[in-house]
Amino acid sequence: PRDPKAMAPSADYNSIAAFHAKLARSRRILAVCGAGLSAASGLPTFRGAGGLWRNYDATELATPEAFEADPGLVWMFYAYRRHMALQAKPNPGHYALAALARKNPDFLCLTQNVDNLHSRAGHPPEQLHLLHGSLFTIKCDSPSCSWTDPANFDDPFCPALAAAAEDAPASPDQIHPLLDPNNPLPPLPPSDLPHCPQCRTGLQRPGVVWFGEPLSRPMLDAVNAWIARDAVDVVLVIGTSSVVYPAAGFAEAARAPGGRTSVVTVNLEIGPGVLRGMREEDFAFEGDAAVLLPKLLAPVIGDLEG
């Protein structure tokens, strides 16, 4: 059923000038970022249509059960993602958000992305929450062990995963050997993977939040406390389909009564579902976040190249 609080969007729902007028009256700003922001840096989203790695549904590799069944396969997938993220560069969207954080102490950014591009763009860490962890945090897979390595950028992660760190072929009509499903992967036994240096029994695993795992409770408490502290003027929903919870619920949780909060969707495609759920004070901008964010935030951050 239709949200009774939703109404037809304003005629200016996609006007940058109208958004700039709103921005000029705004103090507290929240951003919720998804894979679409990283896609502009050349990183695949691995969700939805085409979300395959070799012939595996990538989301099926992102589970504790998959790691328990075949840690070598799961680690090869994540070692490849680590390599890709290290080769990628932050795009102007990342830099625009980092600039907004430096200009506005009342701006908080929540990202579902695990690729470290926000941090590499210089986003102040105290204004950034990594909802789903990081590819470059390593932890022990034993629930009873607290060991972590918070900044591991080894590429390859270990000698057994060297194939994941090979660069893509120079010719666009050649496929990366690791990505060719016709090229079988040799079995990678757990004995070839790094074990935990603290408990000596657990395997090291990526410090990301897998499907079926809870998000960090202290982090969620901090986000909810920030939202509850005062009315939020603008929520930027950037490059995400808003289907993964609890990330998808932050925009609605931040809405203040009386129409003060504008939810601003920035995505490659603005589907009818987004438009139906909009309120009069909301905005929606269709296009590449790397292009749109510097324009949308220009009154606050100025010219990124200036």
N, C-alpha and C positions, 0 to 999 in steps of 0.2 A: 504493500500500500504506500501511497505517496505520503512523504513527511508532511504533516499538517502545518509545520512551521516554514516549509519551503514555499517559495512563490516564484513567479516568472523572474528570470534575471533582469537586471537593469538593462536599458538600451545601451548603456556604456560599459557592459560587462567585460568587453575586450578592448577598451580604450586605455592606452598607456597614459594619456593625459589625465583621465579620470582617476587612474590608480595613483599617479603622482600627487594628485590633490589629497587622496586618502593618506598616502605615505607622509605627507607634510604634517598631518595631524596625529601621527602615530608615534608611540614611544616603545611599547613592549611588542616585540616581533618574535614569532616562533617559526622555524622552518622544519619540515619533515621531508627528507630526501630519499629517493629510491634509485634503482638501477638505471633509469633513464638519464640521470645526470652523468653517470660514468660511461654510458653508451657513447656520449659525445667525445669521450677520450679513446674510443675504439675498443672498449671492453664489452663482451657479450653479456646480455642480461640473464641468460639461462632460465628464463621463465616464459611460459606461454608457448606459442607456436615456434617451432625450430629450436626449442631449448634442449638440444641434444649435445652430448659430448661423446665422441665415437658413436656407438649406437645405444648409449645409455641415456635414459631420461635423467638429466643432471640433478633434478630435485630428489631422485631416488638414491643418489649417492650421498646426499647431505643429511644422513640420519645416523644415529648411534648404532642402529642395527646393521647398516651397511658397513660401518667401520669394524664392527665385531666380526662380521662374516668374511670380509676381505679388506683388511687395512691397507694392503699394498695397492690395490686398485683405487681406493678412496684417496690415499696419499698421492698417487700419480695425478689424479684429477686436481687436487688442491695445489700440488707442486707446479702444475701447468698454470693454474690461475695466479699463483704467486709470481711466476715468471712474467706472465702477461701484464700484471699490475705494475711490476717493476719497470717494464718497458714503456708503459703508458705515461702520459704527462697530464697533470691537472689542466682542465680547460678553463676558459674565461668564467664559466658558471661557478666553479670552485673558488676562483680568485675573487669574484664579486661577493660571494657569501663571506669569505675571509675578511674582505675589506669592510663589509657591513658590521661584522663582529668587532673589528678594531674601532670603528666609528661609534658604535652603539653598545654600551655595556648591558643594555636591556634586551639584547638579541640572543636567542638560544637556538642552536642547530641540532636536530636529531637526524642521524643518518642510518639507513638500513645497509649502506654499502660497507664492504669489508676490505676495500682495496687501498686504503691509506691516502687517497688522493686529496681529501680535505686537509689532512695534516700537512702534506707536502706543499699545499697551496698557502700554508702559513696561518691556518685557522687557529685562533687561540684555544688551547686545549680545555680551558675552563668554560668555554662556551660551545663545546662540542661533545655530544654523547654518541658513542658507537653502539647503537641498539643491538646489532647482531655480531659484535666482536670485530676481530681483525684477522686477516690472513697471516699477519706477521707477529701475532701473539701465539706462543706455543704453550700447551699445558699437558699435564698427565691425564691419560684417559681413565685412571682409577678414581672413582668418586670419593674415596677416602684420602686422596693425596692432594695437597694444596700447591704443588710445584707449578710455577709458570716462568716463562721466558718472554717478557713483554715486548721485546724489539728484536726479533730474529729476521734478518734480511738475507740469509744465506741462499744462494741460487747457483746450483741446485741445493735443496734443503739437506740432502745427504747423497753420497755417491750412488746409491741404488736408484735414485730418482733423477739421474743425470739426463735422461731422455727428455724430461719435461722442460729442461732449461735450454734446449736447442732452439736456435732462432728459426723463424718461418722461412721456407724456401723463397728465393728472390723472385722466382717466376710465379705470377698469380694463378697459373693453371696447374701448379704443383701443390700437393697437399702435404702438410706437416706429417712426418712419419708417425708421430704419436697419435694424430687425429684420424689416421686412415683405419677404418674398421676392418679392412681386409688384411691389415698387418697385425696379426695377433700379438697381444702383450704377453711377454713371458711372465710366469707366476713370480710374484714378489713375496717371499715368506716374511713373517713378522720378525724373524731373526735378523733380517737385513735392514730393519728400520730402527731409528734411535729409540732407546728405552729411557725411562725417567731416571735422571741422575740422583733423585732424592729417595724414592721408594725402591728403585731397581727392578721393579716388576712390571709396572704399567708402561704402555707405549706412549711416546709423545704424539700429540694430535693437534690439528689446527684449533686455535682459540676462537672459533666462530660458534654461533648458536645454530645448532642443527634443528631440523624439524622434529618436534616432540620434546625439545628442551626448553626450559624456562629462561626468560630474560633475567638479567641481574636484578634482584630485588632492591638493593641499595640504589642502583641507577634509576629504576622506575620510581622509587620513592622520591629521589631528588627531582626528577622531571615533574612529577605530580605536585610536589611542593612549589616548584617554580611557577607552574600554571596557576595554582591556587593563590599565590601571593597577591596578585592584582589582576585586573582585567587585561586581556591580551587584545591588542588592536588589530594585528594582522597575523594570519597563519599562511605561510607559503608552503604549498604541497607540490613538490618538484620531482618530476620523473618517476612517479610511482602510481601503480594502479589502485592503490589504497584498498587492497584485499587482504594484506597480511596484518593480523592483529598481534600485539596491541598497537603497533605503529599506526594503523589506519584509524584508530580511535582518538588519537591525540588532537586532531583538528576539531572534532566535535566537543571534546572535553574542554578545549580552550575557549569555546564560544562564550562571550559574556552576554548577559541579558540586555535587551533594548537595542539590538542591532549594531552594537559597537564594533564587534569583531568581523572583519572581512576575511573569508577563506579564499585564497588566491591559488588557483590550479595552473601549473605550468607543465605542459606535457606535449609530446609530439602529436598526439591525437586527443582531442576533447570529444569524448563520445556523448551520446544522448543521455546516458545515465548521469553524467556529471552535470549537464545542463538542467536536468529535471530536479536534481537535488540542491540546486543553488538557491540562495536567498538574494534579496534585492541588493544587499551590501557586498555580495561576493563578486569575484572576477575570475575569468578563465582565459588563458593565453595559449594558443596552439602554436607549437614550433619547438625548435631546438633550445633547450635551457641554456646552453653555452652562448647562444646569441641573445636570448631574451633577458636573462638575468642582469647583465651589465646595463641594458637599456632601462629595465624596470627600476633598478636601484641607483641609477645615475644621479638623481638629486642628492643622495646621501653620500655616495662613494666617489662621485666625480668620474673622470675619465681614467679607466684602469691603466692606460698607457701614458697618462699625463704625469 
